[in-house]
Amino acid sequence: MHVIESGNVAAATGVKLARTQVIAAYPITPQTPLTEKLSEFVSKGQMTAQYIPVESEHSALSVCIAASSTGSRTFTATSANGLLYMSEQVHWASGARLPIVMCVVNRGVGAPWTVWNDHQDSISQRDTGWIQMHACDHQQILDTVLKAFMVAEKVSIPVMVCYDGYLLSHSYMPFEIPKQEDVDRFLPSFSSDCKLDPEHPLNQNTVTLPDVRPDIHGNMSPGYMEIRHNLQQDLICSLDVVKEVEDRFKGIFNRGGSPFIESYLCEDAEYVAVCMGSLSYQLRDVVDQLRNDGQKVGVAGVRLYRPFPNQAVIDAFSGKKGLVIFEKGISYGNQGPLFTDITSALYQVEERPFAHNYILGIGGREIKTQDLLDTFRKSIQSGRKNEIKTEWIGLKL
Amino acid sequence: MGQDNFGKMKSHSEPGPGDGGKTGSWRVKRPIIDLTVCIPAKSGKVACFACWMYCPDGVITRTIPPVIDYEYCKGCEICAEECPVNAIEMVEETQFADKEG
């Protein structure tokens, strides 16, 4: 069935179709309509989930951690300062290896107070050990929520599904709601091999000593470092699972197929614009205009930010003349984090493209297609091999 | 590739006695179950066991009647607080010191 609805409703619909069992969330702009829709689904009996109202984001994720520990399929959602308020539990969820799915409706971080879109919130949680996926339109939001549950449960790592506040969350677009029976075929029910069960008492994530030590049966238990190394190894290996899940999804729903980098006219392109989120679709207009001028350009949207798909980046960008990386976030005191990751991946490539980094749209500053066009054109004209630089565009003072 | 290959090192341990030594000596008050009031003891049925469920140290058995392991019970009083029929009384350890030496 096709509908015209908001991005938040697309996300809520995905959560419902996934037969999520426990939801705990605290409203924050621009995520609020998502949690409202979910509570409506539950109160109308359209969804048989436990919706647990909480007094804060820290409690929301704490409830999800407890629910997921008992083997329930669990969801929460937040934005900006809400995500930061739950940050301690964000680290906990991945360390505890709980397959929670969380929508992060991307918004700038205070101070000063802002409710508008950029990517600083989820970027600031980059190193928590969560998988981070970015959706570019409403259909991708719904589809990515379904894929996120499957990936999370296969690899025992929580997943953030990130999408742009207002630009996607509050705008209306057509998208297809898949049939429940097809979703059920795609996504089996969740079972955990290490869950809380009164019949088999278990301590989870208690104080874990620096060194390994024997358990009560005399078998050696991992120390903190082994457990954290295992998380890192599994994150790297989850790249294959993300790809498998994408292929499986495409087999059933005939959509998607680009889990790492979604490219537009990149095959013969000499210069490629790179970014995350809905901006990659806006940049397609810019690419079309530059193509009309005879420029060989393309745009690549990075869909999976953690684990970072280094090989896919090398495959996509080695041999190009230049990369123009547009970002709605920054590692203050250095440069755009996506820029750092991409140039790091390409360091081992002999013929490296130049890479220019533009910070834009911070705190919802309007991103004009003309500005993107001028910037892309300027980069192509002035770029030199092995050159790296970071500039802000759209500044007015 | 799937669940079997992932999450091999989740931090967990099964409860076992004695990691912190014989913690019963920490106790100031001793929980005593009145078996004429305790629901499973009185009814002879598998019922209630709130004390077993709430005991943070797992020193109360899920049996008829429930039995408290005083070698490890720290006397936290949670069982007495949670017992729905107030069958558990907290008695000063000094009262036993004279008798038990």
Chai-1 contact restraints between the chains, C-beta under 6 A:
chainA,res_idxA,chainB,res_idxB,connection_type,confidence,min_distance_angstrom,max_distance_angstrom,comment,restraint_id
A,R97,B,G7,contact,1.0,0.0,6.0,A-B,restraint_1
A,R97,B,K10,contact,1.0,0.0,6.0,A-B,restraint_2
A,K154,B,G2,contact,1.0,0.0,6.0,A-B,restraint_3
A,K154,B,Q3,contact,1.0,0.0,6.0,A-B,restraint_4
A,V155,B,F6,contact,1.0,0.0,6.0,A-B,restraint_5
A,S156,B,F6,contact,1.0,0.0,6.0,A-B,restraint_6
A,S156,B,G7,contact,1.0,0.0,6.0,A-B,restraint_7
A,C194,B,K10,contact,1.0,0.0,6.0,A-B,restraint_8
A,C194,B,H12,contact,1.0,0.0,6.0,A-B,restraint_9
A,P201,B,P15,contact,1.0,0.0,6.0,A-B,restraint_10
A,L202,B,H12,contact,1.0,0.0,6.0,A-B,restraint_11
A,N203,B,S13,contact,1.0,0.0,6.0,A-B,restraint_12
A,Q204,B,H12,contact,1.0,0.0,6.0,A-B,restraint_13
A,N205,B,S11,contact,1.0,0.0,6.0,A-B,restraint_14
A,T208,B,S11,contact,1.0,0.0,6.0,A-B,restraint_15
A,D215,B,S13,contact,1.0,0.0,6.0,A-B,restraint_16
A,I216,B,E14,contact,1.0,0.0,6.0,A-B,restraint_17
A,I216,B,G16,contact,1.0,0.0,6.0,A-B,restraint_18
A,P222,B,M9,contact,1.0,0.0,6.0,A-B,restraint_19
A,E226,B,M9,contact,1.0,0.0,6.0,A-B,restraint_20
A,I227,B,M9,contact,1.0,0.0,6.0,A-B,restraint_21
A,I227,B,S11,contact,1.0,0.0,6.0,A-B,restraint_22
A,N230,B,M9,contact,1.0,0.0,6.0,A-B,restraint_23
A,D234,B,F6,contact,1.0,0.0,6.0,A-B,restraint_24
A,D240,B,M1,contact,1.0,0.0,6.0,A-B,restraint_25
A,V241,B,M1,contact,1.0,0.0,6.0,A-B,restraint_26
